């Protein structure tokens, strides 16, 4: 349902504006990059995307940590009125805080704000005082809100986590299906769809769903994340896995980490065991109160809670750059999901670890889940009959609440192929509860899911380079082994027979106290070198205190990389600070004197 009251009457009542053209000279963006953010040059596919946006709509696949957001922030600084569709409220707040600290006039509108504040922010955006507006997709169900944006003129529409539009994507969301119609109502502005993971099938769905099939340029960069160390630990029993996790998390101290578990009960149990072992950890899953989930994510982002134990409900679009490890307690169902979730580690470019706990029995469990998750024709018909009852009798529109139904994506696919619903507008096209249903889509979905599970199992079971498996899956052909995953770090040995102990992955051994111990993962990432550790620690202390005063995450003030560079070069004045990576003019004006004072005291 809409999470925004309509703007006050007349808030957007003005003639339809003509959209401003995006710069066709990338040097304007490069200058902004240095001036505002303190970055010396583009990285990854940023320059390609920005160049293409001057001429075309763009579907861009860029790995986490490569600065996807700058592909819409830099255009916003040049032409303004950029609308960003983001799936999560907490993510909006984190991103906007970081932009505001850098001096970017950005804001968000969500249901946590009262009506007056929502309208104030809306008016600031349509008047041009704010250049960048973050909203959730369901916001556009408010037609007056959408019409007001159209009247003001949207220069760029950016869709974050764009894979959510595809039923074949791993985070399918029905509200994303509405965005093609939203784009049309906004006057078909220049559109940028961004995701970290999308195979060719999902990329086609994104372009089709947004209505940009004939106009969009697809830009796919490497999915390689060299700073991530991948490892698989062969541990079968739940208790053995739990003990391994306790040892691992304790060894990491206060480092930020995410532990993914398959079930809500598993999340609660692991979080309690970690807390009892002295690890500051909290649970996160869809069964918890929304306010509690939001508070947990906020504490994690601020660094008050180092570890979150979660289901896949946590993490889409997590903007925390300094997550040092991600552990999967259970086997994910597909490699896209694993890559996306594990990729929440090391977004700052520093070394981070991604560990999967695995046993062959996990595959059988996932296979059972796949067969249970795909409904029979009778179940699809019962769902169809209920949807006919809840559809709007005038236009057939379905409430977004139907997305909470089990097996939603599969049911939508079956009914769409049967000609009974328009998935893009979420409307029924027939009110006949006895209409013919083509259930062949169920088997297609099941076969697709089983193949994705085989791909995931290949990654878990390989004795070769794990990064090679990931790159090949996403269509890349690596030239060399990574030298950084668990398999590359140890010499090859003969594979043990089934049931025999695997010497490469030591089994638990009794300690003197009689408890069982496990070694920490072999994918230990090296720590970055700091030229002056004492100064770095002093700068970190200042950053932590400043973040507490402003109630923002520490990384919003400055990244670890920025502090390391300051500690290494020891600038003497603000001009010197402007040469530091990550320090633009706004940050130097805001924090320069305090940073120089810390340096002087050392």
N, C-alpha and C positions, 0 to 999 in steps of 0.2 A: 504494500500500500504506500501512497505518497507519504514522504516523511517531511514535507515542507508545506505550510499553509500558503495559499496564493499570496503573491505580493499585493500590497495595498493598491486599490483602484488607481489606475493611471501611472503606476510605477514604471511600466515599460511602454506606455502609449506614446509612440513617436513614429515618424515615417520609417519605412524599411530602409536600412542603411546599406550602402555598397561596401562589400568587404575590401579591406586594404590588401594589396599584393604583398607577398612575402619577398624579402630581399633576394635578388639573384646573384649577389656578390657575397661569397662566404666570408670575405675579409671583415665585413661588418660584424658577423657573429664571432669571429676570432678576437676582434677587439673587445667585445663584450665579455668573452670568456676570460680574458686576462684582467680586465678592469674590475669586473664584478666578483668573479670567483677565484682569481689568482692562479688559474691554470695556464701553463705556457702554450699548450696547443691541444687540438682535438685528440681523441683516442678512439679505438675500435671503429665502428661504422658511423660515428657522429657526423663527420664531414660529408660522407656520401648521402646520409639521410637529409641533412640540411640543404645540400645542393639539389637533391631530387624534389624536395618540398616546394621549391620555387616554381616548378613546372607541373608536378603531378601530386595526386594523393599517394600515400606511401603505406605499405605494410612492412614493418621492420621487425626482424627477429634478431635480438641482441642479448647476449648473456647477462645475467645479473652481475652488477658491479662494474659495468662499462659505461655508466652515465646515460642511460636511456632518457631520463627526465630532461636533460639539457637539450634534447632534440625538440622539445616544445617550450622549454623555459626561454631559450635564446630567441626564438621567433616572437614570443610574448613580449620580451623587452623591446623588440624593434617595432612591432605593429599593435601590440595590446590585444584586448578582448580574445583571449585564448581560454577555451573551456576544456577542462580535463575531466574525463569520466574515470572515476576510481572506485574500486569495489568495496573498500572498507573505510569506515569513519576514522578509526584510530590512525590509519595510514595517512589520510588527508592531513590530520593535525600535525603529525611528525614532519611531513614534507613541507607544509606551509611554514612551520617554525624555522626550519633550516633555511628556506628561501628568504624569509623576513630578516633573519640575522645577516644574510648576505646583502640586504638592501633591496630585495626584489618585492615589489608591491603585489603580493599574492594573498588570497583568502580562500576560505571554504565555507560551504553552507551545508549543515546537516541537522538532524533531529535533536542533537544535544543543545542546540541554541534556541533561545526563546524567539517568539515571532518578531519582536521589534529588532533584535539583533540580526535575524535572517534578512529582514527587509533592508536594514541599513547596509549590510554587505552587498546585497543584490543591487541596490542603487549605486553604490560605489563602483561596482563593476560596469553596469550599463552606462554610467556617466564617463567611464574611462579613467577614473582615479586609481582603480585597481586593474592591473593588466592580466591577472591570471586567476581563474576561478575553478576550484575543485568541487565536484558534485558526484553523488552516487547516481547510477542509471535510473533508479525509480523516481528520482526528482522530476524527470521529464513527463511523468504522468500528469503533472500540474500544467495544463495547457497554457494558462496565463503566464506562467514562468517561461515556458518555451517560446511563446509568442513575443514576450518582452525581449528575450535574447535575440530573436530574429529581427525585431525592430531596431535594436541597438546595432546589430551587425556583428556576427561572430567571424573573426578572421582565421582562426584555426580551431578545429575540433580534434582533440587528442584522446584516444581510447587506450587506457592503460590495461594491462592484463587481457589483451584482446582475444586470447585463446578461449576465454569464457563464452564467446559467442558460438562456439562449435560444439555440437553434440558429441563429436569425436575427441574433443579436448578433454583434459583431465580435471578441469574445474568448471564444467558447464553451468551457466547461470541463465535462467529464463529471462531475467530483466535485460540481459545483454541483447537478446533477440529483438528488442524494441528499438535498438539504436539506429538501424537503417531508416526506420520511419522518422525518428528524431532528427537525423541528419537532413532528411528531405524537408521537414518542417522548419529547420533552421536556415533553409535556403541553399543547401548543399555546399557548405563551406569546405575549404581545403581540409583534408582529413589525414591524420596520422594514427595508425593502429600499431601498438607496440606490445611485444611479448618476448619472454625469454626462451620459450619453447613452443615450436609449432612445426609439425611435419608438413609436407606439401598438401595433404588433404585438409589439415586444419587451416593452412594459409588460404586455400581456396574458399573455405567456409567463411573466413573473416572477411575477405573481399566481397563475397556474395552477400553476406548478411548486412554489410554496411552500404551496399549498392555502389561499390567502386570497382567492380570486376573489370570494366573496360578502361578505367582511368588510372588504376593504381600501379605503381612500380613496387616490386617486391625486392627488398634488400635483406639478405641473410648473411650475417657475419658468423665467424667461428663461435662454436659453443665452448671452446677450450677455456678452462680456468686454471692456469698453471700454478696458482698459489694454493690450490686445494689438494690435499693428500687424501686419496681414497683408500679405504681398507675394508675388508670383510673378516669378521671374527666368527669362526665355526663353533657355535655354542647351541646346544639343543634345548636343554631344560630351562624353564622359566626362572627357577631359583638360581641356577648357575648364571643365567644372563643378568639377573638382578644384582648378584654379587659382583659380577664383572663391572656393571654400570656404577655401582657404589665406589669401587676402587678407582675407576676411571675418573668420575666426577670429583672425588676427593683430591685426586692428583692434580686436577686442573685448578684447584683453589677457587678464586673469585672470578675466573674467566667466564665470559658469557657463553651459554650453550643452550641448544634446543634438543630435547629428546622426544622423538615421535613414537607413539604406541598406537596399536590398531583399534583399541576399544576404549570406551570411557572408563570402564572399571579398571582397565590396565593403567590408564593415565592416573587415576586417583591413587591406586596402590603404589605405583612407582614414585609419585610425588611424595607420598607419606614416608616411604622407605628412605628416600633421599634426605628429606627433612630430618628424619630420626637419626640419620648418619652424619648430620651436621652440615649438609649442603642446603643452601637457601634456594629452595625450589617450590614452584607453585603449579597446580594443575590448570589446564585450559581445554575445554571441549564445549560442544554446542549445547550440552545439557545444563550448563551453568547459566545463571542469570546474566543477561546482557551487560548490566552495569558492572557486575563482578568480572566478566571477561574483559571489558574495556579497562577496568582498573588494573587487572593483572598485566595486560599488554603494556599499559602505561608504565607500571613499575619495572617491567622488563626493559623497556626502551630507555628509561631513566637510569638503569643500572642498579636499582634498589633490589631487584630480584635477579640474581645472575642466571638462574636456570628455569626454563619453562618446560614442563612435561605436557605434551599435547597430542590430540588427534590432528588429522589433516585440516580441521577447522581453523587451526592457528597457522598464520604465516604468510598467506597470499599477500604479496606486496610489502612484507616486513621491510622497513627502511633502516633498520639498525645495522650499521656497517661493521661493528666490531664483534660479531658472533664468531667465537674461536673454534667451536665444534658443533656438529650436528650428529646425533646418534639415532639410528633407526632400530628400535627394539624388535620390530617385526618387518617382514618382507613387504615392500610396497607392491601394488598390483601391476605397475607399469614403469618403464624406465623414464618416461617423461616426468612422472610424478616424483620419482626419486631424484632426478637431476634438479628439478625445481626446488624441492624441499632441502636437499643437501646444499644447494647453491645459496641458501640463506647464510651460509658461513662465509667469512672472508670477503665481504663486499668492499672493504677498505683496501683490498689488494695485498694485505699482509697474510702470512701463512695461516691456514686453518685446516681442520681435520673433519673428514666425513666417514663415519664408521657404520657399517651395516652388520647387524647380528643375524646369522643365517644358519639354518639346518634344512636338509631335504624335506622334512615334514612340513615346513612352511609352504612349500609349493602345493602340496596336497590340500592344505587348508585353504589356500587362495583359490584353487580350482573349485572346491566345494562352494566357496562364497560366490564365484562367478555363476555357477549353475543355480544357486539360490536367488541370486540377484536378478535373474532374467525371468520375467513372469510368463505364465502360460496364457493362451488366448482368452481363457475364461476370466483371468484376472485383469487383462487389458480391457475386456468388455465391461466388467464391473466398474473400472475406473472411468471409462467413457460414459457410462450411464450416469455416474455421479457428476461428471463435468458438465453434461448436458443440463443437469438440474441447477448447477451453480452459475452457469453462464448468463450474462446479461441478455434478457429476452429480446431486446431491441437490436443490439449489434453483435451479439455473440461473444463479447469480450469475457475472458476468464480472469478471475482474481489471481494476483501473483502468489497467493497463499498455496495454490496447487503445487507450487514447486517443492513444498514440504512433503508431498506424497512420495512414498517409496518408489524406486525404479522410474522416477520422473522422466529422465532423458530417453529411456527406451520406449516408454509409453508415448511420448511426444513423437518419436521417430515413426512408430507404428501407425499412429493416427494421422500423421502428416502424409505418409505413403499411401494411406487408405483414402486420402482426400477429405478427411473429416475435420481437420483443423488447419488454420494458417499459423504456422509456428512463429513467423516473423512478427505478426501483430498480436499473437496469443488470443486468437478468436476461434470459436467453433464455426465451421461452415455448414454444418448440418445439425438439426435438432432431433434427428431420428435415432432413438436409443437402440434400434434394431438394425442399424446400418451395417453393411458388410465391412469386415475388418480383415486386412491382409497382414497376417502375423509373420510373414517371412523376414521382416526386419529384426525380429527377436533373434533368429538364428544368425543373421549378419552381425549383430552386436555381440553375440556370444562368441562367435568365431574370432572377431576382432579382439575381444578381451583376452581370449586364450592365447592368441599370438603375442599380444603385448606382455602377457605373463611369461611366455617362453623367452622373450627378449630380456626381461628383467632377470630371469633365472640364469641366462647366459652370462650376464654381468656378475652375478653373485658366485657363480660356479667356475668362472674362468681361472686358469693358471697363468694367463698372459697379462698384458698391461690393461688395467681397468679403464684408463683414460682412452685407450684405443677402442674399446668396446663402445664407450659413450660416443666418441666422435664418429665412428662408423654408423652407429644407429641414426645419427642426425645427418648422415650423408657426406661426412668428411672422410678424407683418406689421410690419416696421419703418416708422416714420414719416419718417425722414430718413436720408441717407447718413451714414456714420460719420465722414468727414472725416479718417480716420487710416490707411486702407490705401493701398497704392501708387497705385491708380487714383484715389482721392479726392484724393490729394496733388498730382496733376499734371493739367494741363488736357487735355481730350479732344482727340484727333487722329484723322485718318482711319486706319483699320486698313490695314496694308500688305498688298499682294498676296502670295499664297503664294510663298515663295522670296525675296521682297524683304527687305532689312534693315529691322528694326523700330526706328525712330528713338527710340521711347519707352524701349527697353531696349538700351542701347549694347552693341555686340559687342566682343569683346576687341580691344585695340589694342596694337601693338608698343611696347614701352618702349625706352629707349636701350640697355638691356642685351640687347635682342632677345627677352626673355621677353614673355608676354602678360599684360595687366593687365585686371581687371574692376572696375567701380565697386562699392562696397558697396551693399547693398540700399537702396532708397528708403524703406523703411518704418522709418526710424531713429526710435526712441522717445526722447522728451525725458527728460533726467535730472531726478529730483525735486530741488526746491530745498532746500538746507540752510542754516538761519539762521546757524550758526556752524560752518563747515567744519572748523576746527582742533579744536574740541571733539568733533565727530562722529568725526573720525579717531582721537582719543584714546580715545573710548568703543569704537570698533571694535577698536582694538588690545587694550584690556582684555578685550573679549568674546572675541576670538580666543585670547588666552592662557588665559582661564578655560575655554573649550571644550576646549582642548588638555589642560588639567589633568584635566577630567572625562571626556575621550574621548567627547565628544558633538558633534553639529553646532553651529556657531555660532548658528544660528537658534533652537536649543533654549534658549539663554541669553536672547536677546532679539532681536527682529526689527529690520530696518533702520528701519522706521517708528517703532518705540519709541525707538531711538537718536536719530532725527531730532527727535522731539518733546522728548526730554530736552535735546538741544543747543539747541533753540529756546526752552524755558521755564526751563532751569537751576533745577530745584527745590532748595530749601535744606535740606529734611529729608525723612524717610520719609513724612510725611503728604502732602507735595507729590508724592513719587514715586507714591503711590497714585492720584493723578489722571492719571497718564500712561497712554495707550492701551497695553494689553498687559501691564501690571504689576499682578498681583493680590497678595494678601497674602503668599502663599508665596514668590513671587519677590522681593518687597521684603524680607522677613525674611532671605532667603538672600543677596541681592546688594546690598541697599540701601546698606549702609555703604561697599562698594567703589565703587559708582556715585557716591555723594556725594563720595568722596575724589577721584575723577577730575575731577568738576566743580570742586571746591575748588582743585585744582592748576592749573586753567586761569584 
